[in-house]
Amino acid sequence: MGELHEATIQWVGEAGAASLFIAAAQAFECETNCVREGEEATLTVKIQNVNLQDLRDSVDALLIQFAEIEEGL
């Protein structure tokens, strides 16, 4: 069995904005889990890759997307 590297990102914020973050994560083919409680949502994004550098590149790109979304809110 080969290696598998994994990173997890968690975002907490306004429930109405969660769909924007979910869409960004799904574009990177990440596993997402969103729990909504009233006006707040907790989004957990799991990214996996067999190549560590590719994982790092994906995490960096996703964090840039998340930052751009937050700037637009």
PyMOL Python script that loads the backbone (N, CA, C, O; Angstrom):
from pymol import cmd

cmd.read_pdbstr("""\
ATOM      1  N   MET A   1       0.843  -1.182   0.000  1.00  0.00           N
ATOM      2  CA  MET A   1       0.000   0.000   0.000  1.00  0.00           C
ATOM      3  C   MET A   1       0.881   1.236   0.000  1.00  0.00           C
ATOM      4  O   MET A   1       1.851   1.306   0.754  1.00  0.00           O
ATOM      5  N   GLY A   2       0.547   2.235  -0.858  1.00  0.00           N
ATOM      6  CA  GLY A   2       1.310   3.468  -0.949  1.00  0.00           C
ATOM      7  C   GLY A   2       0.910   4.456   0.127  1.00  0.00           C
ATOM      8  O   GLY A   2      -0.040   4.244   0.881  1.00  0.00           O
ATOM      9  N   GLU A   3       1.655   5.528   0.172  1.00  0.00           N
ATOM     10  CA  GLU A   3       1.369   6.583   1.140  1.00  0.00           C
ATOM     11  C   GLU A   3       0.177   7.407   0.694  1.00  0.00           C
ATOM     12  O   GLU A   3      -0.092   7.546  -0.499  1.00  0.00           O
ATOM     13  N   LEU A   4      -0.528   7.949   1.668  1.00  0.00           N
ATOM     14  CA  LEU A   4      -1.613   8.873   1.407  1.00  0.00           C
ATOM     15  C   LEU A   4      -1.481  10.000   2.415  1.00  0.00           C
ATOM     16  O   LEU A   4      -1.489   9.771   3.625  1.00  0.00           O
ATOM     17  N   HIS A   5      -1.360  11.213   1.909  1.00  0.00           N
ATOM     18  CA  HIS A   5      -1.227  12.379   2.769  1.00  0.00           C
ATOM     19  C   HIS A   5      -2.574  13.082   2.833  1.00  0.00           C
ATOM     20  O   HIS A   5      -3.336  13.088   1.867  1.00  0.00           O
ATOM     21  N   GLU A   6      -2.855  13.677   3.994  1.00  0.00           N
ATOM     22  CA  GLU A   6      -4.160  14.294   4.201  1.00  0.00           C
ATOM     23  C   GLU A   6      -4.019  15.594   4.984  1.00  0.00           C
ATOM     24  O   GLU A   6      -3.201  15.696   5.899  1.00  0.00           O
ATOM     25  N   ALA A   7      -4.822  16.578   4.616  1.00  0.00           N
ATOM     26  CA  ALA A   7      -4.902  17.835   5.350  1.00  0.00           C
ATOM     27  C   ALA A   7      -6.372  18.139   5.586  1.00  0.00           C
ATOM     28  O   ALA A   7      -7.225  17.822   4.756  1.00  0.00           O
ATOM     29  N   THR A   8      -6.659  18.754   6.717  1.00  0.00           N
ATOM     30  CA  THR A   8      -8.027  19.125   7.048  1.00  0.00           C
ATOM     31  C   THR A   8      -8.069  20.619   7.335  1.00  0.00           C
ATOM     32  O   THR A   8      -7.247  21.148   8.083  1.00  0.00           O
ATOM     33  N   ILE A   9      -9.036  21.282   6.729  1.00  0.00           N
ATOM     34  CA  ILE A   9      -9.266  22.709   6.953  1.00  0.00           C
ATOM     35  C   ILE A   9     -10.657  22.848   7.535  1.00  0.00           C
ATOM     36  O   ILE A   9     -11.602  22.216   7.061  1.00  0.00           O
ATOM     37  N   GLN A  10     -10.786  23.677   8.567  1.00  0.00           N
ATOM     38  CA  GLN A  10     -12.102  23.902   9.160  1.00  0.00           C
ATOM     39  C   GLN A  10     -12.415  25.394   9.097  1.00  0.00           C
ATOM     40  O   GLN A  10     -11.579  26.235   9.429  1.00  0.00           O
ATOM     41  N   TRP A  11     -13.620  25.700   8.668  1.00  0.00           N
ATOM     42  CA  TRP A  11     -14.096  27.081   8.571  1.00  0.00           C
ATOM     43  C   TRP A  11     -15.376  27.185   9.379  1.00  0.00           C
ATOM     44  O   TRP A  11     -16.232  26.302   9.319  1.00  0.00           O
ATOM     45  N   VAL A  12     -15.504  28.264  10.134  1.00  0.00           N
ATOM     46  CA  VAL A  12     -16.726  28.541  10.895  1.00  0.00           C
ATOM     47  C   VAL A  12     -17.173  29.949  10.543  1.00  0.00           C
ATOM     48  O   VAL A  12     -16.387  30.895  10.599  1.00  0.00           O
ATOM     49  N   GLY A  13     -18.439  30.079  10.181  1.00  0.00           N
ATOM     50  CA  GLY A  13     -18.934  31.400   9.814  1.00  0.00           C
ATOM     51  C   GLY A  13     -20.422  31.384   9.562  1.00  0.00           C
ATOM     52  O   GLY A  13     -21.135  30.459   9.954  1.00  0.00           O
ATOM     53  N   GLU A  14     -20.874  32.435   8.896  1.00  0.00           N
ATOM     54  CA  GLU A  14     -22.290  32.618   8.603  1.00  0.00           C
ATOM     55  C   GLU A  14     -22.803  31.490   7.708  1.00  0.00           C
ATOM     56  O   GLU A  14     -22.209  31.180   6.675  1.00  0.00           O
ATOM     57  N   ALA A  15     -23.905  30.891   8.120  1.00  0.00           N
ATOM     58  CA  ALA A  15     -24.451  29.738   7.399  1.00  0.00           C
ATOM     59  C   ALA A  15     -24.750  30.054   5.938  1.00  0.00           C
ATOM     60  O   ALA A  15     -24.591  29.195   5.070  1.00  0.00           O
ATOM     61  N   GLY A  16     -25.180  31.274   5.665  1.00  0.00           N
ATOM     62  CA  GLY A  16     -25.508  31.655   4.293  1.00  0.00           C
ATOM     63  C   GLY A  16     -24.313  31.651   3.358  1.00  0.00           C
ATOM     64  O   GLY A  16     -24.476  31.490   2.149  1.00  0.00           O
ATOM     65  N   ALA A  17     -23.127  31.824   3.893  1.00  0.00           N
ATOM     66  CA  ALA A  17     -21.911  31.859   3.076  1.00  0.00           C
ATOM     67  C   ALA A  17     -21.303  30.476   2.887  1.00  0.00           C
ATOM     68  O   ALA A  17     -20.425  30.307   2.040  1.00  0.00           O
ATOM     69  N   ALA A  18     -21.735  29.507   3.635  1.00  0.00           N
ATOM     70  CA  ALA A  18     -21.128  28.176   3.596  1.00  0.00           C
ATOM     71  C   ALA A  18     -21.148  27.569   2.196  1.00  0.00           C
ATOM     72  O   ALA A  18     -20.205  26.881   1.809  1.00  0.00           O
ATOM     73  N   SER A  19     -22.209  27.817   1.438  1.00  0.00           N
ATOM     74  CA  SER A  19     -22.306  27.216   0.100  1.00  0.00           C
ATOM     75  C   SER A  19     -21.182  27.693  -0.815  1.00  0.00           C
ATOM     76  O   SER A  19     -20.745  26.946  -1.692  1.00  0.00           O
ATOM     77  N   LEU A  20     -20.707  28.924  -0.626  1.00  0.00           N
ATOM     78  CA  LEU A  20     -19.596  29.433  -1.436  1.00  0.00           C
ATOM     79  C   LEU A  20     -18.313  28.660  -1.151  1.00  0.00           C
ATOM     80  O   LEU A  20     -17.562  28.320  -2.065  1.00  0.00           O
ATOM     81  N   PHE A  21     -18.074  28.388   0.126  1.00  0.00           N
ATOM     82  CA  PHE A  21     -16.879  27.646   0.522  1.00  0.00           C
ATOM     83  C   PHE A  21     -16.974  26.178   0.097  1.00  0.00           C
ATOM     84  O   PHE A  21     -15.979  25.573  -0.302  1.00  0.00           O
ATOM     85  N   ILE A  22     -18.164  25.621   0.185  1.00  0.00           N
ATOM     86  CA  ILE A  22     -18.371  24.230  -0.247  1.00  0.00           C
ATOM     87  C   ILE A  22     -18.096  24.100  -1.740  1.00  0.00           C
ATOM     88  O   ILE A  22     -17.428  23.159  -2.169  1.00  0.00           O
ATOM     89  N   ALA A  23     -18.606  25.038  -2.531  1.00  0.00           N
ATOM     90  CA  ALA A  23     -18.386  25.001  -3.979  1.00  0.00           C
ATOM     91  C   ALA A  23     -16.897  25.101  -4.310  1.00  0.00           C
ATOM     92  O   ALA A  23     -16.413  24.408  -5.206  1.00  0.00           O
ATOM     93  N   ALA A  24     -16.174  25.955  -3.596  1.00  0.00           N
ATOM     94  CA  ALA A  24     -14.733  26.086  -3.831  1.00  0.00           C
ATOM     95  C   ALA A  24     -14.017  24.777  -3.508  1.00  0.00           C
ATOM     96  O   ALA A  24     -13.145  24.339  -4.258  1.00  0.00           O
ATOM     97  N   ALA A  25     -14.385  24.161  -2.400  1.00  0.00           N
ATOM     98  CA  ALA A  25     -13.746  22.911  -1.991  1.00  0.00           C
ATOM     99  C   ALA A  25     -14.062  21.788  -2.970  1.00  0.00           C
ATOM    100  O   ALA A  25     -13.193  20.975  -3.285  1.00  0.00           O
ATOM    101  N   GLN A  26     -15.288  21.740  -3.447  1.00  0.00           N
ATOM    102  CA  GLN A  26     -15.667  20.681  -4.378  1.00  0.00           C
ATOM    103  C   GLN A  26     -14.961  20.823  -5.718  1.00  0.00           C
ATOM    104  O   GLN A  26     -14.759  19.831  -6.418  1.00  0.00           O
ATOM    105  N   ALA A  27     -14.585  22.036  -6.081  1.00  0.00           N
ATOM    106  CA  ALA A  27     -13.827  22.243  -7.321  1.00  0.00           C
ATOM    107  C   ALA A  27     -12.448  21.587  -7.227  1.00  0.00           C
ATOM    108  O   ALA A  27     -11.845  21.247  -8.245  1.00  0.00           O
ATOM    109  N   PHE A  28     -11.956  21.414  -6.000  1.00  0.00           N
ATOM    110  CA  PHE A  28     -10.681  20.745  -5.777  1.00  0.00           C
ATOM    111  C   PHE A  28     -10.882  19.263  -5.452  1.00  0.00           C
ATOM    112  O   PHE A  28      -9.941  18.570  -5.064  1.00  0.00           O
ATOM    113  N   GLU A  29     -12.107  18.791  -5.614  1.00  0.00           N
ATOM    114  CA  GLU A  29     -12.468  17.391  -5.357  1.00  0.00           C
ATOM    115  C   GLU A  29     -12.163  16.973  -3.924  1.00  0.00           C
ATOM    116  O   GLU A  29     -11.670  15.876  -3.663  1.00  0.00           O
ATOM    117  N   CYS A  30     -12.473  17.880  -3.007  1.00  0.00           N
ATOM    118  CA  CYS A  30     -12.268  17.611  -1.582  1.00  0.00           C
ATOM    119  C   CYS A  30     -13.532  17.021  -0.972  1.00  0.00           C
ATOM    120  O   CYS A  30     -14.638  17.222  -1.475  1.00  0.00           O
ATOM    121  N   GLU A  31     -13.349  16.301   0.100  1.00  0.00           N
ATOM    122  CA  GLU A  31     -14.476  15.799   0.876  1.00  0.00           C
ATOM    123  C   GLU A  31     -14.917  16.922   1.813  1.00  0.00           C
ATOM    124  O   GLU A  31     -14.089  17.513   2.506  1.00  0.00           O
ATOM    125  N   THR A  32     -16.215  17.219   1.836  1.00  0.00           N
ATOM    126  CA  THR A  32     -16.715  18.297   2.689  1.00  0.00           C
ATOM    127  C   THR A  32     -17.797  17.776   3.626  1.00  0.00           C
ATOM    128  O   THR A  32     -18.538  16.846   3.308  1.00  0.00           O
ATOM    129  N   ASN A  33     -17.857  18.413   4.792  1.00  0.00           N
ATOM    130  CA  ASN A  33     -18.913  18.124   5.756  1.00  0.00           C
ATOM    131  C   ASN A  33     -19.305  19.455   6.387  1.00  0.00           C
ATOM    132  O   ASN A  33     -18.464  20.160   6.945  1.00  0.00           O
ATOM    133  N   CYS A  34     -20.581  19.789   6.293  1.00  0.00           N
ATOM    134  CA  CYS A  34     -21.059  21.062   6.814  1.00  0.00           C
ATOM    135  C   CYS A  34     -22.145  20.814   7.854  1.00  0.00           C
ATOM    136  O   CYS A  34     -23.122  20.110   7.599  1.00  0.00           O
ATOM    137  N   VAL A  35     -21.956  21.402   9.021  1.00  0.00           N
ATOM    138  CA  VAL A  35     -22.937  21.304  10.097  1.00  0.00           C
ATOM    139  C   VAL A  35     -23.446  22.708  10.369  1.00  0.00           C
ATOM    140  O   VAL A  35     -22.669  23.608  10.687  1.00  0.00           O
ATOM    141  N   ARG A  36     -24.757  22.891  10.242  1.00  0.00           N
ATOM    142  CA  ARG A  36     -25.367  24.209  10.455  1.00  0.00           C
ATOM    143  C   ARG A  36     -26.123  24.208  11.773  1.00  0.00           C
ATOM    144  O   ARG A  36     -26.893  23.297  12.078  1.00  0.00           O
ATOM    145  N   GLU A  37     -25.877  25.256  12.540  1.00  0.00           N
ATOM    146  CA  GLU A  37     -26.590  25.452  13.799  1.00  0.00           C
ATOM    147  C   GLU A  37     -27.081  26.886  13.821  1.00  0.00           C
ATOM    148  O   GLU A  37     -26.322  27.813  14.107  1.00  0.00           O
ATOM    149  N   GLY A  38     -28.353  27.057  13.518  1.00  0.00           N
ATOM    150  CA  GLY A  38     -28.917  28.402  13.461  1.00  0.00           C
ATOM    151  C   GLY A  38     -28.278  29.199  12.342  1.00  0.00           C
ATOM    152  O   GLY A  38     -28.305  28.790  11.182  1.00  0.00           O
ATOM    153  N   GLU A  39     -27.707  30.331  12.693  1.00  0.00           N
ATOM    154  CA  GLU A  39     -27.087  31.221  11.707  1.00  0.00           C
ATOM    155  C   GLU A  39     -25.612  30.904  11.465  1.00  0.00           C
ATOM    156  O   GLU A  39     -24.960  31.582  10.671  1.00  0.00           O
ATOM    157  N   GLU A  40     -25.081  29.889  12.135  1.00  0.00           N
ATOM    158  CA  GLU A  40     -23.666  29.567  12.020  1.00  0.00           C
ATOM    159  C   GLU A  40     -23.467  28.193  11.386  1.00  0.00           C
ATOM    160  O   GLU A  40     -24.254  27.272  11.601  1.00  0.00           O
ATOM    161  N   ALA A  41     -22.408  28.078  10.609  1.00  0.00           N
ATOM    162  CA  ALA A  41     -22.062  26.801   9.977  1.00  0.00           C
ATOM    163  C   ALA A  41     -20.602  26.473  10.275  1.00  0.00           C
ATOM    164  O   ALA A  41     -19.748  27.355  10.355  1.00  0.00           O
ATOM    165  N   THR A  42     -20.345  25.186  10.434  1.00  0.00           N
ATOM    166  CA  THR A  42     -18.979  24.695  10.578  1.00  0.00           C
ATOM    167  C   THR A  42     -18.718  23.769   9.397  1.00  0.00           C
ATOM    168  O   THR A  42     -19.384  22.747   9.228  1.00  0.00           O
ATOM    169  N   LEU A  43     -17.745  24.146   8.594  1.00  0.00           N
ATOM    170  CA  LEU A  43     -17.399  23.383   7.406  1.00  0.00           C
ATOM    171  C   LEU A  43     -16.042  22.728   7.623  1.00  0.00           C
ATOM    172  O   LEU A  43     -15.070  23.394   7.981  1.00  0.00           O
ATOM    173  N   THR A  44     -15.985  21.425   7.403  1.00  0.00           N
ATOM    174  CA  THR A  44     -14.731  20.688   7.475  1.00  0.00           C
ATOM    175  C   THR A  44     -14.412  20.178   6.075  1.00  0.00           C
ATOM    176  O   THR A  44     -15.240  19.531   5.434  1.00  0.00           O
ATOM    177  N   VAL A  45     -13.212  20.475   5.616  1.00  0.00           N
ATOM    178  CA  VAL A  45     -12.766  20.088   4.279  1.00  0.00           C
ATOM    179  C   VAL A  45     -11.560  19.169   4.421  1.00  0.00           C
ATOM    180  O   VAL A  45     -10.576  19.518   5.074  1.00  0.00           O
ATOM    181  N   LYS A  46     -11.643  18.003   3.813  1.00  0.00           N
ATOM    182  CA  LYS A  46     -10.542  17.036   3.858  1.00  0.00           C
ATOM    183  C   LYS A  46      -9.942  16.916   2.459  1.00  0.00           C
ATOM    184  O   LYS A  46     -10.647  16.650   1.485  1.00  0.00           O
ATOM    185  N   ILE A  47      -8.626  17.117   2.380  1.00  0.00           N
ATOM    186  CA  ILE A  47      -7.899  17.041   1.117  1.00  0.00           C
ATOM    187  C   ILE A  47      -6.906  15.895   1.228  1.00  0.00           C
ATOM    188  O   ILE A  47      -6.182  15.784   2.218  1.00  0.00           O
ATOM    189  N   GLN A  48      -6.874  15.043   0.207  1.00  0.00           N
ATOM    190  CA  GLN A  48      -5.959  13.911   0.208  1.00  0.00           C
ATOM    191  C   GLN A  48      -5.193  13.853  -1.105  1.00  0.00           C
ATOM    192  O   GLN A  48      -5.702  14.229  -2.161  1.00  0.00           O
ATOM    193  N   ASN A  49      -3.947  13.369  -1.011  1.00  0.00           N
ATOM    194  CA  ASN A  49      -3.148  13.169  -2.211  1.00  0.00           C
ATOM    195  C   ASN A  49      -2.019  12.203  -1.882  1.00  0.00           C
ATOM    196  O   ASN A  49      -1.529  12.179  -0.753  1.00  0.00           O
ATOM    197  N   VAL A  50      -1.610  11.420  -2.846  1.00  0.00           N
ATOM    198  CA  VAL A  50      -0.508  10.488  -2.626  1.00  0.00           C
ATOM    199  C   VAL A  50       0.833  11.207  -2.681  1.00  0.00           C
ATOM    200  O   VAL A  50       1.832  10.697  -2.175  1.00  0.00           O
ATOM    201  N   ASN A  51       0.860  12.379  -3.288  1.00  0.00           N
ATOM    202  CA  ASN A  51       2.086  13.162  -3.408  1.00  0.00           C
ATOM    203  C   ASN A  51       2.009  14.346  -2.452  1.00  0.00           C
ATOM    204  O   ASN A  51       1.085  15.155  -2.536  1.00  0.00           O
ATOM    205  N   LEU A  52       2.972  14.450  -1.548  1.00  0.00           N
ATOM    206  CA  LEU A  52       2.944  15.496  -0.530  1.00  0.00           C
ATOM    207  C   LEU A  52       3.011  16.895  -1.134  1.00  0.00           C
ATOM    208  O   LEU A  52       2.307  17.794  -0.674  1.00  0.00           O
ATOM    209  N   GLN A  53       3.835  17.096  -2.146  1.00  0.00           N
ATOM    210  CA  GLN A  53       3.932  18.423  -2.758  1.00  0.00           C
ATOM    211  C   GLN A  53       2.626  18.804  -3.439  1.00  0.00           C
ATOM    212  O   GLN A  53       2.200  19.956  -3.356  1.00  0.00           O
ATOM    213  N   ASP A  54       1.989  17.858  -4.106  1.00  0.00           N
ATOM    214  CA  ASP A  54       0.696  18.130  -4.733  1.00  0.00           C
ATOM    215  C   ASP A  54      -0.355  18.481  -3.684  1.00  0.00           C
ATOM    216  O   ASP A  54      -1.202  19.345  -3.910  1.00  0.00           O
ATOM    217  N   LEU A  55      -0.295  17.810  -2.544  1.00  0.00           N
ATOM    218  CA  LEU A  55      -1.214  18.132  -1.452  1.00  0.00           C
ATOM    219  C   LEU A  55      -0.983  19.568  -0.984  1.00  0.00           C
ATOM    220  O   LEU A  55      -1.933  20.333  -0.814  1.00  0.00           O
ATOM    221  N   ARG A  56       0.260  19.920  -0.780  1.00  0.00           N
ATOM    222  CA  ARG A  56       0.579  21.282  -0.336  1.00  0.00           C
ATOM    223  C   ARG A  56       0.091  22.307  -1.350  1.00  0.00           C
ATOM    224  O   ARG A  56      -0.460  23.340  -0.970  1.00  0.00           O
ATOM    225  N   ASP A  57       0.287  22.034  -2.634  1.00  0.00           N
ATOM    226  CA  ASP A  57      -0.166  22.952  -3.682  1.00  0.00           C
ATOM    227  C   ASP A  57      -1.680  23.100  -3.664  1.00  0.00           C
ATOM    228  O   ASP A  57      -2.197  24.205  -3.826  1.00  0.00           O
ATOM    229  N   SER A  58      -2.391  22.002  -3.469  1.00  0.00           N
ATOM    230  CA  SER A  58      -3.852  22.045  -3.411  1.00  0.00           C
ATOM    231  C   SER A  58      -4.340  22.821  -2.191  1.00  0.00           C
ATOM    232  O   SER A  58      -5.275  23.616  -2.291  1.00  0.00           O
ATOM    233  N   VAL A  59      -3.715  22.593  -1.053  1.00  0.00           N
ATOM    234  CA  VAL A  59      -4.095  23.306   0.166  1.00  0.00           C
ATOM    235  C   VAL A  59      -3.864  24.803  -0.019  1.00  0.00           C
ATOM    236  O   VAL A  59      -4.728  25.611   0.323  1.00  0.00           O
ATOM    237  N   ASP A  60      -2.706  25.174  -0.556  1.00  0.00           N
ATOM    238  CA  ASP A  60      -2.412  26.590  -0.794  1.00  0.00           C
ATOM    239  C   ASP A  60      -3.444  27.219  -1.725  1.00  0.00           C
ATOM    240  O   ASP A  60      -3.940  28.313  -1.456  1.00  0.00           O
ATOM    241  N   ALA A  61      -3.766  26.537  -2.811  1.00  0.00           N
ATOM    242  CA  ALA A  61      -4.729  27.068  -3.778  1.00  0.00           C
ATOM    243  C   ALA A  61      -6.119  27.202  -3.156  1.00  0.00           C
ATOM    244  O   ALA A  61      -6.827  28.178  -3.404  1.00  0.00           O
ATOM    245  N   LEU A  62      -6.500  26.222  -2.353  1.00  0.00           N
ATOM    246  CA  LEU A  62      -7.812  26.281  -1.711  1.00  0.00           C
ATOM    247  C   LEU A  62      -7.866  27.414  -0.687  1.00  0.00           C
ATOM    248  O   LEU A  62      -8.873  28.117  -0.597  1.00  0.00           O
ATOM    249  N   LEU A  63      -6.807  27.595   0.074  1.00  0.00           N
ATOM    250  CA  LEU A  63      -6.779  28.693   1.044  1.00  0.00           C
ATOM    251  C   LEU A  63      -6.852  30.051   0.351  1.00  0.00           C
ATOM    252  O   LEU A  63      -7.464  30.980   0.877  1.00  0.00           O
ATOM    253  N   ILE A  64      -6.237  30.174  -0.818  1.00  0.00           N
ATOM    254  CA  ILE A  64      -6.348  31.414  -1.593  1.00  0.00           C
ATOM    255  C   ILE A  64      -7.795  31.642  -2.004  1.00  0.00           C
ATOM    256  O   ILE A  64      -8.301  32.760  -1.913  1.00  0.00           O
ATOM    257  N   GLN A  65      -8.467  30.575  -2.458  1.00  0.00           N
ATOM    258  CA  GLN A  65      -9.884  30.685  -2.842  1.00  0.00           C
ATOM    259  C   GLN A  65     -10.733  31.098  -1.636  1.00  0.00           C
ATOM    260  O   GLN A  65     -11.602  31.962  -1.749  1.00  0.00           O
ATOM    261  N   PHE A  66     -10.476  30.476  -0.484  1.00  0.00           N
ATOM    262  CA  PHE A  66     -11.225  30.815   0.725  1.00  0.00           C
ATOM    263  C   PHE A  66     -11.004  32.280   1.110  1.00  0.00           C
ATOM    264  O   PHE A  66     -11.949  32.963   1.505  1.00  0.00           O
ATOM    265  N   ALA A  67      -9.780  32.761   0.999  1.00  0.00           N
ATOM    266  CA  ALA A  67      -9.480  34.162   1.317  1.00  0.00           C
ATOM    267  C   ALA A  67     -10.216  35.114   0.379  1.00  0.00           C
ATOM    268  O   ALA A  67     -10.724  36.148   0.812  1.00  0.00           O
ATOM    269  N   GLU A  68     -10.271  34.769  -0.889  1.00  0.00           N
ATOM    270  CA  GLU A  68     -10.983  35.601  -1.866  1.00  0.00           C
ATOM    271  C   GLU A  68     -12.482  35.627  -1.567  1.00  0.00           C
ATOM    272  O   GLU A  68     -13.128  36.665  -1.710  1.00  0.00           O
ATOM    273  N   ILE A  69     -13.028  34.496  -1.156  1.00  0.00           N
ATOM    274  CA  ILE A  69     -14.445  34.446  -0.802  1.00  0.00           C
ATOM    275  C   ILE A  69     -14.698  35.324   0.411  1.00  0.00           C
ATOM    276  O   ILE A  69     -15.654  36.099   0.426  1.00  0.00           O
ATOM    277  N   GLU A  70     -13.844  35.213   1.439  1.00  0.00           N
ATOM    278  CA  GLU A  70     -14.024  36.022   2.645  1.00  0.00           C
ATOM    279  C   GLU A  70     -13.928  37.510   2.345  1.00  0.00           C
ATOM    280  O   GLU A  70     -14.669  38.304   2.925  1.00  0.00           O
ATOM    281  N   GLU A  71     -13.030  37.900   1.450  1.00  0.00           N
ATOM    282  CA  GLU A  71     -12.902  39.299   1.077  1.00  0.00           C
ATOM    283  C   GLU A  71     -14.168  39.818   0.409  1.00  0.00           C
ATOM    284  O   GLU A  71     -14.513  40.993   0.534  1.00  0.00           O
ATOM    285  N   GLY A  72     -14.858  38.925  -0.305  1.00  0.00           N
ATOM    286  CA  GLY A  72     -16.077  39.322  -1.009  1.00  0.00           C
ATOM    287  C   GLY A  72     -17.321  39.363  -0.160  1.00  0.00           C
ATOM    288  O   GLY A  72     -18.363  39.842  -0.608  1.00  0.00           O
ATOM    289  N   LEU A  73     -17.232  38.867   1.068  1.00  0.00           N
ATOM    290  CA  LEU A  73     -18.414  38.839   1.946  1.00  0.00           C
ATOM    291  C   LEU A  73     -18.676  40.198   2.584  1.00  0.00           C
ATOM    292  O   LEU A  73     -19.629  40.349   3.348  1.00  0.00           O
TER     293      LEU A  73
END
""", "prot")
cmd.dss("prot")
cmd.show_as("cartoon", "prot")
cmd.util.cbc("prot")
cmd.orient("prot")
